[in-house]
Amino acid sequence: MKKVVLPLLVLLAAVACGEKKEDFAIYPGAQAQPQLLELFKKASTTLDPNKPVPPQVIYDTDASLEDVAAFYAKENGYPKVFPDSTGNLSSVPPPAFYRTGDLRSDLDAIQPILKKMNMNVDSAKAAGKYRGAHISANGDRPRVTLSRPYFDPTKQQVVDRTLIIMVKE
């Protein structure tokens, strides 16, 4: 009886403790951001209420953007992260590249969605530039979007950490 019970207990413990995260690779030491995940899910539903929300996770880390980008490029099977979306001077962007942007401009662009969600977010608090990375999905690996710093609309503040958004499409 013990020979059957012990493996069964191990299996049950593994299932209970290891809720499957859709096989997302999590950067070592990254911290889950459940409030942002719920906000992103709500935004997806607001944009298209008839479309199911894709599996996604959101984390952040103190690690540098470059280290995190290299990790996810490797996870998704890409040899490197190109300096920008022109990559190899082709009309097709490379599968992994860096990008830059303005926190306030990006927040202003999504204000109509935030208003539909009954969120009043002060754009003036989203001051500064950011550097990010785009890592394309590959096979069963998710699309990864990175940003450092990032603006957290739930706290209405700029956060000097690397934000990691993974979406399975």
Backbone as ProteinMPNN parsed JSONL, in Angstrom:
{"seq_chain_A": "MKKVVLPLLVLLAAVACGEKKEDFAIYPGAQAQPQLLELFKKASTTLDPNKPVPPQVIYDTDASLEDVAAFYAKENGYPKVFPDSTGNLSSVPPPAFYRTGDLRSDLDAIQPILKKMNMNVDSAKAAGKYRGAHISANGDRPRVTLSRPYFDPTKQQVVDRTLIIMVKE", "coords_chain_A": {"N_chain_A": [[0.818, -1.191, 0.0], [1.962, 1.258, 0.806], [3.725, 1.638, -1.287], [2.096, 2.465, -3.36], [0.709, 4.678, -2.345], [2.639, 6.687, -1.696], [3.827, 7.548, -4.292], [1.438, 8.549, -5.365], [0.815, 10.623, -3.574], [3.001, 12.305, -4.054], [2.494, 12.97, -6.725], [-0.004, 14.298, -6.45], [0.81, 16.441, -4.835], [2.568, 17.712, -6.566], [0.8, 18.519, -8.586], [-0.912, 20.195, -7.115], [0.856, 22.17, -6.16], [2.081, 23.053, -8.428], [0.579, 24.732, -10.359], [-0.087, 24.836, -13.67], [1.599, 27.055, -15.675], [1.088, 27.528, -18.344], [3.442, 26.735, -19.489], [5.292, 28.857, -19.401], [8.47, 30.301, -19.394], [10.075, 31.517, -16.655], [11.924, 34.331, -15.789], [14.781, 34.027, -13.752], [14.297, 34.856, -10.379], [12.398, 36.797, -10.899], [9.441, 38.677, -10.137], [6.002, 38.035, -9.728], [3.328, 40.018, -11.063], [0.428, 40.437, -10.184], [-1.624, 42.413, -10.093], [-1.197, 43.973, -12.355], [-1.489, 42.014, -14.312], [-4.229, 41.383, -14.06], [-5.28, 43.845, -14.832], [-4.41, 43.966, -17.529], [-5.811, 41.773, -18.562], [-8.431, 42.649, -18.186], [-8.388, 44.868, -19.873], [-8.065, 43.58, -22.345], [-10.518, 42.251, -22.538], [-12.19, 44.453, -22.548], [-11.501, 45.657, -24.965], [-12.246, 43.681, -26.855], [-14.895, 42.046, -26.232], [-15.922, 39.578, -27.045], [-13.874, 37.916, -27.648], [-11.708, 35.387, -26.486], [-9.476, 35.822, -23.717], [-6.048, 35.643, -24.189], [-3.659, 33.188, -22.909], [-1.495, 34.51, -20.493], [1.223, 36.062, -18.684], [2.617, 38.261, -16.236], [5.51, 39.737, -15.066], [8.101, 41.292, -13.065], [11.511, 42.453, -12.708], [14.665, 43.17, -11.094], [16.792, 42.823, -12.727], [18.897, 43.675, -15.552], [17.672, 45.114, -18.62], [18.965, 44.135, -20.898], [20.045, 41.653, -20.041], [17.7, 40.229, -19.45], [16.399, 40.291, -21.936], [18.228, 38.826, -23.514], [17.995, 36.335, -22.249], [15.287, 35.605, -22.835], [15.326, 35.678, -25.629], [17.036, 33.539, -26.155], [15.501, 31.479, -24.929], [13.359, 31.422, -26.705], [14.566, 30.541, -28.942], [16.191, 32.201, -30.516], [19.199, 33.614, -31.823], [20.225, 36.134, -31.084], [19.532, 39.503, -29.881], [18.493, 42.034, -31.883], [19.7, 45.42, -32.515], [17.633, 47.192, -33.231], [14.368, 47.45, -34.843], [14.922, 47.346, -37.529], [16.965, 45.652, -37.852], [18.338, 43.547, -39.882], [18.365, 45.176, -42.059], [16.223, 44.522, -43.622], [12.86, 44.376, -44.954], [11.317, 42.983, -43.298], [10.906, 42.749, -39.863], [13.386, 41.712, -37.442], [13.228, 38.684, -35.402], [13.749, 39.21, -32.736], [14.249, 42.169, -31.084], [15.451, 45.412, -29.936], [13.739, 48.31, -28.672], [12.596, 51.717, -28.328], [10.848, 54.209, -26.409], [8.35, 56.59, -25.283], [7.1, 57.085, -22.135], [4.86, 58.678, -21.373], [3.636, 59.318, -23.865], [2.903, 56.756, -24.735], [1.095, 56.072, -22.694], [-0.837, 58.065, -23.056], [-1.842, 57.216, -25.506], [-3.32, 54.96, -24.825], [-5.31, 55.924, -23.222], [-8.12, 56.148, -23.994], [-8.97, 53.468, -23.734], [-8.479, 52.996, -21.018], [-10.309, 54.801, -19.932], [-12.73, 53.608, -20.721], [-12.589, 51.493, -19.038], [-13.125, 52.66, -16.699], [-10.998, 53.883, -15.376], [-9.07, 56.389, -14.012], [-6.27, 57.763, -14.949], [-3.423, 59.62, -14.399], [-1.66, 61.135, -16.819], [0.509, 62.834, -16.624], [2.122, 61.806, -14.667], [3.521, 59.831, -15.855], [6.318, 60.171, -16.775], [9.132, 60.398, -18.881], [11.557, 58.491, -20.806], [11.729, 55.148, -22.176], [13.359, 51.992, -22.571], [12.968, 49.102, -24.448], [12.193, 45.674, -25.386], [11.327, 43.404, -27.97], [10.371, 40.137, -28.334], [9.692, 37.702, -30.521], [7.056, 35.249, -30.706], [7.648, 31.725, -30.862], [7.01, 28.725, -32.169], [5.762, 26.844, -29.578], [6.462, 28.715, -27.747], [5.987, 31.822, -25.996], [5.098, 35.206, -27.098], [7.176, 37.823, -26.098], [7.324, 40.809, -24.331], [9.264, 43.455, -23.279], [10.14, 46.06, -20.955], [11.868, 48.862, -19.649], [12.42, 51.736, -17.782], [9.055, 51.148, -16.499], [5.591, 52.195, -16.622], [3.315, 51.932, -14.052], [0.012, 51.707, -14.092], [-1.789, 51.03, -12.087], [-0.699, 51.826, -9.732], [-0.008, 54.297, -10.38], [2.629, 55.244, -11.011], [6.065, 55.541, -12.07], [8.138, 52.783, -12.515], [11.289, 51.62, -11.796], [12.265, 49.054, -12.924], [12.633, 45.991, -14.769], [10.031, 45.196, -16.827], [8.189, 42.324, -17.647], [6.257, 40.878, -20.021], [4.431, 38.211, -21.063], [2.786, 36.537, -23.655], [0.741, 34.049, -24.925], [-0.23, 33.349, -28.097]], "CA_chain_A": [[0.0, 0.0, 0.0], [2.848, 2.414, 0.849], [4.328, 1.827, -2.606], [1.117, 3.151, -4.203], [0.316, 5.928, -1.722], [3.697, 7.693, -1.791], [3.834, 8.187, -5.605], [0.2, 9.291, -5.533], [0.962, 11.865, -2.819], [3.948, 13.153, -4.781], [1.783, 13.466, -7.901], [-0.979, 15.286, -5.999], [1.543, 17.631, -4.381], [3.084, 18.394, -7.762], [-0.332, 19.156, -9.248], [-1.405, 21.271, -6.259], [1.85, 23.25, -6.05], [2.571, 23.494, -9.721], [-0.436, 25.129, -11.321], [0.627, 24.995, -14.938], [1.621, 28.43, -16.147], [1.148, 27.471, -19.802], [4.834, 26.515, -19.864], [6.054, 30.091, -19.527], [9.768, 30.307, -18.719], [10.122, 32.713, -15.818], [13.278, 34.803, -15.535], [15.132, 33.739, -12.348], [14.143, 35.944, -9.416], [11.341, 37.736, -11.277], [8.282, 38.685, -9.232], [4.7, 38.138, -10.388], [2.622, 41.285, -10.909], [-0.975, 40.06, -10.396], [-2.49, 43.566, -10.329], [-1.036, 44.343, -13.763], [-2.077, 40.938, -15.108], [-5.684, 41.568, -14.058], [-5.541, 45.036, -15.635], [-4.238, 43.593, -18.934], [-6.934, 40.902, -18.926], [-9.615, 43.501, -18.266], [-8.24, 45.668, -21.092], [-8.337, 42.686, -23.481], [-11.963, 42.036, -22.567], [-12.794, 45.737, -22.911], [-11.274, 45.864, -26.401], [-13.004, 42.71, -27.632], [-15.56, 41.198, -25.242], [-16.269, 38.263, -27.592], [-12.654, 37.157, -27.897], [-11.108, 34.911, -25.233], [-8.198, 36.428, -23.324], [-5.002, 34.625, -24.363], [-2.834, 32.926, -21.721], [-0.446, 35.513, -20.329], [1.763, 36.3, -17.354], [3.37, 39.515, -16.125], [6.493, 39.737, -13.987], [9.159, 42.286, -13.197], [12.773, 42.051, -12.095], [15.718, 44.184, -11.009], [17.819, 42.516, -13.734], [18.973, 44.624, -16.666], [16.892, 44.808, -19.825], [19.794, 43.332, -21.794], [20.117, 40.281, -19.525], [16.376, 39.607, -19.594], [16.166, 40.111, -23.373], [19.075, 37.713, -23.964], [17.397, 35.122, -21.698], [14.08, 35.235, -23.577], [15.697, 35.377, -27.013], [17.545, 32.159, -26.116], [14.355, 30.611, -24.638], [12.519, 31.326, -27.896], [15.355, 29.972, -30.029], [16.815, 33.218, -31.36], [20.604, 33.744, -31.43], [20.569, 37.43, -30.493], [18.549, 40.574, -29.929], [19.001, 43.075, -32.776], [19.655, 46.748, -31.905], [16.335, 47.832, -33.488], [13.471, 46.643, -35.673], [15.428, 47.202, -38.893], [17.798, 44.455, -37.747], [19.24, 43.195, -40.976], [17.995, 46.078, -43.151], [15.165, 43.868, -44.388], [11.542, 44.954, -44.679], [10.74, 42.153, -42.237], [11.671, 42.954, -38.634], [13.971, 40.49, -36.875], [12.354, 38.094, -34.39], [14.06, 39.768, -31.418], [14.892, 43.473, -31.266], [15.23, 46.447, -28.931], [12.949, 49.456, -29.099], [12.544, 52.789, -27.338], [9.581, 54.913, -26.43], [8.075, 57.62, -24.303], [6.071, 56.575, -21.233], [3.639, 59.498, -21.434], [2.995, 59.135, -25.174], [2.266, 55.441, -24.746], [-0.063, 56.124, -21.81], [-1.856, 58.878, -23.734], [-2.43, 56.413, -26.584], [-4.28, 53.975, -24.292], [-6.277, 56.584, -22.338], [-9.514, 55.772, -24.292], [-9.25, 52.139, -23.169], [-8.534, 53.17, -19.57], [-11.571, 55.473, -19.616], [-13.773, 52.58, -20.839], [-12.437, 50.627, -17.862], [-13.387, 53.54, -15.548], [-9.743, 54.178, -14.678], [-8.585, 57.744, -14.202], [-4.817, 57.69, -14.785], [-2.791, 60.909, -14.675], [-0.553, 60.98, -17.774], [1.66, 63.644, -16.211], [2.976, 60.994, -13.799], [4.277, 58.9, -16.706], [7.338, 61.006, -17.399], [10.417, 59.804, -19.21], [11.745, 57.546, -21.908], [12.023, 53.777, -21.769], [13.95, 51.099, -23.561], [12.271, 47.836, -24.36], [12.566, 44.64, -26.344], [10.257, 42.551, -28.493], [10.839, 38.791, -28.667], [8.565, 37.045, -31.19], [6.69, 33.88, -30.347], [8.29, 30.727, -31.721], [6.436, 27.428, -31.824], [4.915, 26.932, -28.386], [7.006, 29.759, -26.871], [5.157, 33.03, -26.082], [5.643, 36.516, -27.457], [7.652, 38.477, -24.875], [7.532, 42.242, -24.448], [10.015, 43.944, -22.121], [10.255, 47.508, -20.847], [12.534, 49.386, -18.454], [11.436, 51.525, -16.733], [7.684, 51.046, -16.987], [4.607, 52.928, -15.838], [2.297, 51.068, -13.462], [-1.204, 52.516, -13.938], [-2.517, 50.686, -10.861], [-0.073, 52.61, -8.652], [0.244, 55.607, -10.986], [4.024, 55.632, -10.813], [7.098, 54.937, -12.897], [8.855, 51.753, -11.762], [12.599, 51.386, -12.4], [12.542, 47.62, -12.987], [12.327, 45.465, -16.1], [8.719, 44.563, -16.912], [8.166, 41.159, -18.542], [4.892, 40.491, -20.385], [4.449, 37.067, -21.98], [1.457, 36.218, -24.153], [0.625, 32.951, -25.893], [-1.261, 33.743, -29.059]], "C_chain_A": [[0.868, 1.264, 0.0], [3.455, 2.701, -0.51], [3.389, 2.579, -3.547], [0.816, 4.539, -3.657], [1.387, 7.012, -1.9], [3.768, 8.327, -3.185], [2.575, 9.017, -5.862], [0.265, 10.624, -4.784], [1.92, 12.833, -3.511], [3.275, 13.769, -5.994], [0.773, 14.545, -7.504], [-0.304, 16.568, -5.533], [2.068, 18.423, -5.573], [1.966, 19.126, -8.481], [-0.811, 20.354, -8.429], [-0.441, 22.456, -6.221], [2.224, 23.831, -7.398], [1.47, 23.791, -10.702], [0.278, 25.477, -12.613], [0.497, 26.43, -15.424], [1.763, 28.458, -17.664], [2.588, 27.346, -20.293], [5.592, 27.805, -20.142], [7.37, 29.913, -18.78], [9.858, 31.618, -17.94], [11.581, 33.076, -15.53], [13.601, 34.586, -14.051], [15.027, 34.992, -11.464], [13.051, 36.954, -9.762], [10.139, 37.576, -10.353], [6.994, 38.87, -10.031], [4.066, 39.49, -10.084], [1.134, 41.048, -11.154], [-1.9, 41.238, -10.682], [-2.388, 44.034, -11.782], [-1.643, 43.283, -14.681], [-3.591, 41.106, -15.18], [-6.076, 42.781, -14.896], [-5.443, 44.71, -17.13], [-5.385, 42.702, -19.408], [-8.215, 41.71, -19.088], [-9.569, 44.358, -19.53], [-8.536, 44.818, -22.328], [-9.834, 42.469, -23.643], [-12.693, 43.309, -22.98], [-12.663, 45.982, -24.412], [-12.124, 44.94, -27.26], [-13.678, 41.707, -26.694], [-15.888, 39.787, -25.734], [-15.06, 37.37, -27.844], [-12.076, 36.67, -26.569], [-9.758, 35.586, -24.973], [-7.125, 35.349, -23.459], [-4.242, 34.376, -23.061], [-1.688, 33.937, -21.656], [-0.004, 35.586, -18.883], [2.537, 37.611, -17.391], [4.235, 39.442, -14.871], [7.329, 41.003, -14.103], [10.367, 41.831, -12.394], [13.715, 43.249, -12.025], [16.789, 43.979, -12.079], [17.763, 43.514, -14.889], [18.112, 44.152, -17.837], [17.681, 43.881, -20.745], [19.878, 41.872, -21.336], [18.793, 39.545, -19.727], [16.074, 39.343, -21.072], [16.979, 38.932, -23.915], [18.491, 36.377, -23.484], [16.198, 34.681, -22.536], [14.359, 34.988, -25.06], [16.182, 33.927, -27.099], [16.4, 31.172, -25.879], [13.498, 30.385, -25.882], [13.291, 30.865, -29.128], [16.004, 30.965, -30.971], [18.246, 33.471, -30.882], [20.968, 35.068, -30.764], [19.381, 38.376, -30.563], [19.162, 41.687, -30.78], [18.846, 44.45, -32.129], [18.323, 47.484, -32.113], [15.531, 46.973, -34.454], [13.921, 46.531, -37.123], [16.389, 46.031, -38.984], [18.774, 44.235, -38.865], [18.925, 43.996, -42.231], [16.991, 45.449, -44.112], [13.847, 44.572, -44.087], [10.82, 44.168, -43.593], [11.555, 42.359, -40.962], [12.254, 41.637, -38.131], [13.069, 39.944, -35.763], [12.594, 38.62, -32.974], [14.815, 41.085, -31.627], [14.563, 44.407, -30.112], [14.397, 47.568, -29.538], [13.019, 50.517, -28.008], [11.181, 53.462, -27.432], [9.49, 55.934, -25.324], [6.9, 57.148, -23.441], [4.765, 57.359, -21.353], [2.91, 59.327, -22.761], [2.267, 57.805, -25.247], [1.017, 55.423, -23.86], [-1.188, 56.943, -22.437], [-2.574, 58.067, -24.816], [-3.463, 55.411, -26.078], [-5.323, 54.599, -23.357], [-7.736, 56.246, -22.697], [-9.907, 54.401, -23.722], [-9.385, 52.246, -21.655], [-9.843, 53.833, -19.146], [-12.739, 54.491, -19.705], [-13.755, 51.64, -19.634], [-12.699, 51.395, -16.564], [-12.136, 53.768, -14.7], [-9.319, 55.599, -15.022], [-7.093, 57.741, -13.897], [-4.214, 59.012, -15.254], [-1.555, 60.712, -15.556], [0.696, 61.75, -17.363], [2.622, 62.853, -15.326], [3.839, 60.015, -14.589], [5.334, 59.685, -17.472], [8.594, 60.194, -17.693], [10.379, 58.843, -20.382], [11.969, 56.155, -21.334], [12.717, 53.069, -22.91], [13.257, 49.763, -23.369], [12.823, 46.839, -25.348], [11.32, 43.866, -26.743], [10.896, 41.22, -28.885], [9.629, 38.051, -29.25], [8.323, 35.654, -30.635], [7.389, 32.933, -31.325], [7.778, 29.352, -31.305], [5.502, 27.577, -30.636], [5.409, 27.988, -27.392], [6.209, 31.052, -27.065], [5.889, 34.226, -26.676], [6.014, 37.183, -26.143], [7.887, 39.956, -25.178], [8.18, 42.709, -23.145], [10.055, 45.464, -22.131], [10.963, 47.86, -19.553], [12.846, 50.853, -18.665], [10.057, 51.335, -17.353], [6.766, 51.858, -16.087], [3.543, 51.951, -15.363], [1.033, 51.902, -13.249], [-1.999, 52.196, -12.678], [-1.973, 51.468, -9.666], [0.208, 54.041, -9.079], [1.645, 56.111, -10.699], [4.934, 54.913, -11.806], [7.893, 53.984, -12.007], [10.167, 51.456, -12.486], [13.011, 49.921, -12.244], [12.224, 47.182, -14.412], [11.002, 44.716, -16.043], [8.768, 43.466, -17.968], [6.708, 40.774, -18.776], [5.013, 39.357, -21.393], [3.023, 36.701, -22.343], [1.551, 35.076, -25.147], [-0.522, 33.276, -26.816], [-1.787, 32.569, -29.826]], "O_chain_A": [[0.567, 2.226, -0.706], [3.681, 3.859, -0.861], [3.859, 3.268, -4.452], [0.68, 5.487, -4.431], [1.053, 8.151, -2.228], [3.77, 9.555, -3.272], [2.639, 10.066, -6.504], [-0.182, 11.646, -5.305], [1.674, 14.039, -3.547], [3.457, 14.955, -6.269], [0.7, 15.59, -8.15], [-0.795, 17.663, -5.807], [2.016, 19.653, -5.585], [2.166, 20.25, -8.942], [-1.087, 21.414, -8.99], [-0.869, 23.61, -6.246], [2.641, 24.986, -7.486], [1.412, 23.182, -11.77], [1.162, 26.334, -12.625], [-0.612, 26.946, -15.563], [2.471, 29.304, -18.211], [2.914, 27.802, -21.389], [6.447, 27.841, -21.028], [7.379, 29.425, -17.65], [9.729, 32.699, -18.514], [12.367, 32.239, -15.087], [12.791, 34.922, -13.187], [15.596, 36.038, -11.773], [12.806, 37.879, -8.987], [9.858, 36.485, -9.856], [6.903, 39.743, -10.894], [4.238, 40.04, -8.996], [0.62, 41.413, -12.212], [-2.864, 41.091, -11.433], [-3.388, 44.444, -12.371], [-2.239, 43.613, -15.706], [-4.173, 40.982, -16.258], [-7.09, 42.751, -15.593], [-6.296, 45.131, -17.911], [-5.875, 42.858, -20.526], [-8.99, 41.481, -20.017], [-10.592, 44.553, -20.186], [-9.189, 45.289, -23.259], [-10.355, 42.5, -24.758], [-13.702, 43.248, -23.683], [-13.601, 46.458, -25.053], [-12.665, 45.365, -28.281], [-13.116, 40.655, -26.392], [-16.11, 38.89, -24.92], [-15.208, 36.204, -28.209], [-11.964, 37.451, -25.623], [-9.004, 35.876, -25.902], [-7.272, 34.259, -22.905], [-4.186, 35.255, -22.201], [-1.003, 34.18, -22.649], [-0.747, 35.223, -17.971], [3.047, 38.02, -18.434], [3.761, 39.13, -13.778], [7.275, 41.701, -15.115], [10.276, 40.958, -11.531], [13.586, 44.208, -12.786], [17.607, 44.869, -12.312], [16.723, 44.113, -15.165], [17.865, 42.96, -18.013], [17.119, 42.942, -21.309], [19.79, 40.959, -22.157], [18.774, 38.38, -20.124], [15.55, 38.284, -21.417], [16.463, 38.13, -24.692], [18.494, 35.398, -24.231], [16.101, 33.512, -22.909], [13.687, 34.165, -25.681], [15.79, 33.184, -27.999], [16.327, 30.141, -26.548], [12.974, 29.291, -26.091], [12.74, 30.806, -30.227], [16.335, 30.619, -32.105], [18.491, 33.538, -29.677], [21.908, 35.127, -29.971], [18.371, 38.096, -31.208], [20.219, 42.22, -30.445], [17.966, 44.64, -31.289], [17.926, 48.298, -31.281], [15.969, 45.888, -34.838], [13.38, 45.723, -37.877], [16.604, 45.479, -40.064], [19.917, 44.689, -38.801], [19.191, 43.541, -43.344], [16.932, 45.816, -45.286], [13.729, 45.281, -43.087], [9.828, 44.637, -43.035], [12.77, 42.165, -40.974], [11.685, 40.571, -38.366], [12.23, 40.677, -35.24], [11.728, 38.487, -32.109], [15.872, 41.119, -32.258], [13.565, 44.241, -29.41], [14.358, 47.747, -30.755], [13.455, 50.238, -26.892], [10.458, 53.299, -28.415], [10.419, 56.121, -24.538], [5.826, 56.848, -23.964], [3.688, 56.768, -21.426], [1.685, 59.204, -22.777], [1.149, 57.728, -25.757], [0.002, 54.831, -24.226], [-2.356, 56.562, -22.36], [-3.779, 58.221, -25.013], [-4.382, 55.047, -26.812], [-6.13, 53.882, -22.766], [-8.539, 56.068, -21.782], [-11.041, 54.207, -23.284], [-10.295, 51.659, -21.069], [-10.42, 53.472, -18.12], [-13.64, 54.525, -18.867], [-14.779, 51.067, -19.263], [-12.521, 50.86, -15.469], [-12.205, 53.835, -13.473], [-9.223, 55.96, -16.195], [-6.692, 57.719, -12.734], [-4.469, 59.462, -16.371], [-0.535, 60.192, -15.104], [1.811, 61.364, -17.713], [3.803, 63.187, -15.242], [4.781, 59.436, -14.048], [5.24, 59.837, -18.69], [9.055, 59.409, -16.864], [9.32, 58.449, -20.87], [12.345, 55.995, -20.172], [12.663, 53.499, -24.062], [12.993, 49.35, -22.24], [13.79, 47.112, -26.059], [10.389, 43.7, -25.956], [11.843, 41.183, -29.671], [8.653, 37.804, -28.541], [9.236, 34.976, -30.163], [7.682, 33.299, -32.463], [8.082, 28.875, -30.211], [4.55, 28.357, -30.688], [4.835, 28.137, -26.313], [5.796, 31.352, -28.185], [7.118, 34.259, -26.748], [5.254, 37.119, -25.177], [8.558, 40.307, -26.149], [7.704, 42.398, -22.053], [10.009, 46.084, -23.194], [10.716, 47.263, -18.505], [13.491, 51.192, -19.657], [9.905, 51.359, -18.575], [7.106, 52.17, -14.945], [2.943, 51.233, -16.162], [0.982, 52.717, -12.328], [-2.806, 53.016, -12.241], [-2.698, 51.738, -8.709], [0.602, 54.884, -8.274], [1.842, 57.227, -10.219], [4.616, 53.834, -12.306], [8.272, 54.333, -10.889], [10.157, 51.081, -13.659], [13.964, 49.595, -11.537], [11.609, 47.931, -15.171], [10.859, 43.735, -15.314], [9.321, 43.659, -19.05], [6.005, 40.389, -17.842], [5.621, 39.519, -22.451], [2.159, 36.57, -21.477], [2.337, 35.123, -26.093], [-1.656, 33.458, -26.373], [-2.662, 32.729, -30.677]]}, "name": "protein", "num_of_chains": 1, "seq": "MKKVVLPLLVLLAAVACGEKKEDFAIYPGAQAQPQLLELFKKASTTLDPNKPVPPQVIYDTDASLEDVAAFYAKENGYPKVFPDSTGNLSSVPPPAFYRTGDLRSDLDAIQPILKKMNMNVDSAKAAGKYRGAHISANGDRPRVTLSRPYFDPTKQQVVDRTLIIMVKE"}
